[in-house]
C-alpha cells in the first residue's frame, strides 16, 4: 500500500486532521489559481468558477491554452457594442501571432445535434429510461455575430485573420454536427491544443508581438464591463430569445405548452420559450414554493443544479 493511500486512510479516521488537510489543499490550490491570467482578468473566486457551469467552461479553455508559448494575450467576457446600445459577449478571446481566436464555450453534457444553418441546436440527455431534449442557440451563429462587431472595432487591422471555434465539454458527444461551409470549427475541449497548433502552422506570424499587445490594449476595456452593462446585456438576451419555434410534437393546454416534461406559457397561440443567458440551455417555467417569492412564477435554467440562473416575472 502506497504512503499516499495510507495517509488518506489515516486522515479519514481523524476528522480534524482530515479537514485541516482539506483546508491546506484549498489554500494551496486557491493561491495558484489567483496567479492565473484568468483570475487576474475576471476576479472570479475559485469556488464560484468551479460551481458555475459557464465560468468553469471558460476557465477550462484557458487552462488548455495557457501553455501556448508564442506571444499571446487572453480576454474573457468581452462585451462588444452593437447598434441601439446593445452588446454581444465573447466568452474567451485569444490574441496571438496566428491571429485572433474567438471561442464560444458550451460546457454541456449529453448528445449534441446541429448544423450551421439551424437557428437552434439540440442537447439530448438520458433521464429515467427516456431522454429529454433541450434546445439552445446555434453557437456558430453566435460567434458570427461576435466576429461582426469585433471587426467593426478593429477596422485599422484589416489584415488580421480571425479564427472562430465552438468548444464543447469533454462530457458530451457530438452526435451529429454538420459543418458544410466551415464557418467555425466545432470540437471538444480536449482537442483545443491540437486545434491551436494546427492553426499556428497555417497562419504563422500574422501579427507581430507589438501588434498583439496593441490589439489587447484596445480590446481590454470591453472586458471590464460594469454591472449595469452586464444586466442590460442579459435583459436584451431575454427579450430576443423569448419566442422560439417548436418543431416536435407537443401538448398544448389552455395557456401552457408542454415539450416533454417542460412547460411554457402560450401567448396569442405562440409558445414563449426562453434560453439561459449564462449557459444557453432552455429555461423552464416554475412556481416558487418557499421563501419571500413563494407563489410567484419564475424561469429556472433546465441545467439546475449546475446552473442556477433564474428570472422572475
C-alpha positions in Angstrom: 0.0 0.0 0.0 1.4 3.4 -1.0 2.3 6.1 1.5 -0.3 8.3 -0.1 -3.1 5.8 0.4 -2.1 5.2 4.0 -2.1 9.0 4.5 -5.7 9.3 3.1 -7.0 6.4 5.2 -5.3 7.8 8.4 -6.7 11.3 7.7 -10.2 9.8 7.2 -10.0 8.3 10.7 -9.1 11.6 12.2 -11.8 14.1 11.2 -10.0 17.2 12.5 -6.8 16.2 10.7 -8.7 15.4 7.5 -10.5 18.8 7.4 -7.3 20.6 8.2 -5.7 18.7 5.2 -8.6 19.9 3.0 -8.1 23.5 4.1 -4.3 23.3 3.3 -5.1 21.8 -0.1 -7.7 24.5 -0.8 -5.3 27.2 0.3 -2.6 25.9 -2.0 -5.0 25.5 -5.0 -6.5 28.9 -4.4 -3.1 30.6 -4.2 -2.1 29.0 -7.5 -5.5 30.0 -9.0 -5.1 33.6 -8.1 -1.8 33.7 -10.0 -3.6 32.8 -13.3 -4.4 35.3 -16.0 -8.0 34.2 -15.8 -8.4 35.3 -12.2 -6.4 38.5 -12.7 -8.7 39.4 -15.6 -12.1 38.3 -14.1 -11.5 38.3 -10.3 -14.0 35.4 -10.1 -13.5 33.4 -6.9 -12.3 29.8 -7.1 -15.4 28.3 -5.7 -17.6 30.5 -7.9 -15.7 29.5 -11.0 -16.0 25.8 -10.2 -19.7 25.9 -9.3 -20.8 28.0 -12.3 -21.2 25.8 -15.4 -20.4 28.7 -17.8 -17.5 30.1 -15.9 -15.9 26.7 -15.5 -16.1 26.1 -19.2 -14.3 29.4 -19.9 -11.7 28.7 -17.3 -11.1 25.2 -18.7 -10.5 26.6 -22.1 -7.9 28.9 -20.6 -6.2 26.1 -18.8 -5.8 24.2 -22.0 -4.3 27.2 -23.9 -2.2 28.8 -21.2 0.7 26.6 -22.2 0.9 28.4 -25.6 4.4 29.7 -25.9 4.2 32.4 -28.6 3.3 35.9 -27.5 -0.4 35.9 -26.7 -3.0 37.7 -24.7 -6.3 36.4 -23.2 -9.5 38.3 -22.7 -12.7 36.9 -21.0 -16.3 38.0 -21.2 -15.7 40.7 -23.7 -18.8 42.9 -24.1 -18.8 44.5 -27.6 -21.2 47.3 -28.5 -23.8 46.8 -31.2 -26.4 49.2 -32.5 -29.2 50.5 -30.3 -26.9 50.5 -27.2 -27.0 46.6 -27.1 -24.0 44.4 -26.6 -22.7 40.9 -27.6 -20.5 38.9 -25.3 -17.4 36.9 -26.3 -16.6 34.1 -23.8 -12.9 33.7 -24.5 -10.7 35.7 -26.9 -7.1 34.9 -27.6 -4.9 37.3 -29.4 -1.7 35.6 -30.8 0.7 35.9 -33.7 -1.5 33.5 -35.6 -4.4 35.9 -35.5 -7.5 36.4 -33.2 -9.2 33.3 -31.8 -12.9 33.7 -30.8 -14.1 30.9 -28.6 -17.7 30.2 -27.8 -17.8 27.9 -24.8 -20.5 25.3 -24.4 -19.9 23.3 -21.2 -22.6 20.8 -21.9 -23.0 17.0 -21.5 -25.3 14.6 -23.4 -25.7 14.2 -27.2 -25.4 17.3 -29.3 -27.1 17.7 -32.7 -27.0 20.7 -35.0 -25.9 22.2 -38.3 -24.5 25.6 -39.4 -27.8 26.9 -40.7 -30.2 25.8 -37.9 -31.1 28.6 -35.6 -31.3 26.2 -32.7 -29.2 23.1 -31.8 -30.4 20.2 -29.6 -29.0 18.6 -26.5 -30.3 15.2 -25.6 -29.9 13.9 -22.0 -30.9 10.5 -20.7 -33.4 10.6 -17.8 -35.2 7.7 -16.1 -35.1 5.3 -19.1 -36.1 8.0 -21.6 -34.4 11.2 -23.0 -35.0 14.9 -22.6 -34.3 17.3 -25.4 -33.2 20.8 -24.8 -32.7 23.5 -27.4 -30.0 26.2 -27.4 -29.0 28.9 -29.7 -26.8 28.0 -32.7 -23.2 28.7 -31.3 -21.8 29.2 -34.8 -24.3 31.9 -35.4 -23.4 33.4 -32.0 -19.8 33.6 -33.0 -20.5 35.1 -36.4 -22.2 37.9 -34.5 -19.2 38.3 -32.3 -16.9 38.5 -35.2 -19.0 41.1 -37.0 -18.8 43.5 -34.1 -15.2 42.7 -33.3 -14.2 43.6 -36.8 -16.1 46.9 -36.6 -13.8 47.8 -33.6 -10.6 46.7 -35.2 -11.1 48.4 -38.6 -7.4 49.5 -38.8 -6.3 45.9 -38.6 -8.0 44.7 -41.8 -5.1 42.2 -42.4 -6.0 40.2 -39.3 -7.0 36.6 -39.6 -9.9 35.6 -37.4 -10.5 32.0 -36.2 -14.0 31.0 -34.9 -14.3 28.0 -32.7 -17.1 26.4 -30.6 -15.7 24.4 -27.7 -17.9 21.7 -26.0 -17.2 19.9 -22.8 -15.4 16.5 -23.0 -18.5 15.1 -21.2 -20.7 15.5 -24.3 -20.9 13.5 -27.6 -21.0 15.5 -30.8 -23.5 13.0 -32.2 -24.4 14.8 -35.4 -22.9 18.2 -36.1 -23.0 19.2 -39.7 -20.4 21.7 -41.0 -20.7 22.3 -44.7 -19.3 25.8 -45.0 -16.8 25.6 -42.1 -17.9 28.9 -40.7 -16.4 27.7 -37.5 -14.6 24.7 -36.0 -16.6 22.6 -33.5 -14.8 20.2 -31.2 -14.4 19.1 -27.6 -12.2 20.7 -25.1 -9.5 18.0 -25.1 -8.8 18.9 -28.8 -8.3 22.6 -28.3 -4.5 22.5 -28.1 -4.2 20.4 -31.3 -6.6 22.9 -33.0 -4.4 25.8 -32.0 -1.2 24.1 -33.1 -2.7 23.3 -36.5 -3.9 26.9 -37.0 -0.5 28.2 -35.8 1.3 26.2 -38.5 -1.1 27.5 -41.3 -1.1 31.2 -40.1 2.4 31.9 -38.8 3.4 35.4 -37.8 0.2 37.2 -38.9 0.8 39.6 -36.1 4.0 40.9 -34.5 4.4 40.8 -30.7 3.9 44.5 -30.7 0.6 44.3 -32.6 -0.6 41.6 -30.2 -0.1 44.0 -27.4 -1.7 46.9 -29.2 -4.8 44.9 -30.0 -5.0 43.7 -26.4 -4.9 47.2 -25.1 -7.6 48.3 -27.5 -10.0 45.5 -26.5 -9.2 45.3 -22.8 -11.7 48.0 -21.8 -14.5 45.9 -23.3 -13.7 43.1 -20.9 -14.3 45.4 -17.9 -18.0 45.9 -18.3 -20.0 47.5 -15.5 -22.7 45.5 -13.7 -25.2 47.8 -15.4 -23.9 46.8 -18.8 -24.0 43.1 -17.9 -27.5 43.4 -16.5 -28.7 45.2 -19.7 -27.0 42.6 -21.8 -28.8 39.7 -20.0 -32.2 41.6 -20.4 -31.6 42.0 -24.1 -30.9 38.3 -24.5 -34.1 37.5 -22.6 -36.1 39.7 -24.9 -34.6 38.5 -28.1 -34.8 34.8 -27.2 -38.2 34.9 -25.6 -40.0 33.3 -28.5 -38.8 30.3 -30.3 -40.4 27.8 -32.8 -41.3 24.4 -31.6 -40.8 21.7 -34.3 -41.5 18.5 -32.3 -44.8 17.0 -31.0 -46.1 18.9 -28.0 -49.1 19.1 -25.8 -51.0 22.4 -25.5 -53.3 23.2 -22.7 -55.3 26.4 -22.3 -52.3 28.7 -21.6 -49.5 26.2 -21.4 -47.3 24.4 -23.9 -45.5 21.2 -22.7 -42.4 19.9 -24.5 -41.5 16.6 -22.9 -41.7 17.4 -19.2 -41.1 21.1 -19.6 -44.0 23.6 -19.5 -44.0 27.0 -21.3 -46.7 29.7 -21.4 -48.6 30.4 -24.6 -49.4 34.0 -25.6 -51.6 34.6 -28.6 -51.0 30.9 -29.6 -47.3 31.5 -29.7 -45.1 29.4 -27.3 -42.9 31.6 -25.1 -39.5 29.7 -24.7 -36.6 31.3 -23.1 -32.9 30.4 -23.1 -30.5 30.8 -20.2 -28.3 33.8 -20.6 -25.5 32.0 -18.7 -25.2 28.6 -20.3 -27.6 28.7 -23.3 -29.9 25.9 -22.1 -33.7 26.2 -22.4 -35.4 27.6 -19.3 -38.3 26.1 -17.5 -41.4 27.9 -16.1 -41.7 27.1 -12.4 -43.5 28.3 -9.3 -41.6 29.2 -6.1 -42.8 27.1 -3.1 -40.9 28.7 -0.3 -39.2 32.0 0.7 -40.2 35.5 0.0 -41.2 34.7 -3.6 -43.5 31.8 -2.6 -46.3 31.5 -5.1 -44.6 33.6 -7.8 -43.7 32.1 -11.2 -40.1 32.3 -12.4 -37.9 30.9 -15.2 -35.3 28.5 -14.0 -32.5 27.0 -16.1 -33.0 23.4 -17.1 -29.4 22.8 -16.2 -30.2 23.1 -12.5 -28.4 22.5 -10.1 -25.2 23.0 -12.2 -26.6 26.3 -13.5 -28.8 28.3 -11.0 -29.8 31.2 -13.2 -33.4 32.3 -12.6 -35.6 35.1 -14.0 -38.8 36.2 -12.1 -41.8 37.6 -13.9 
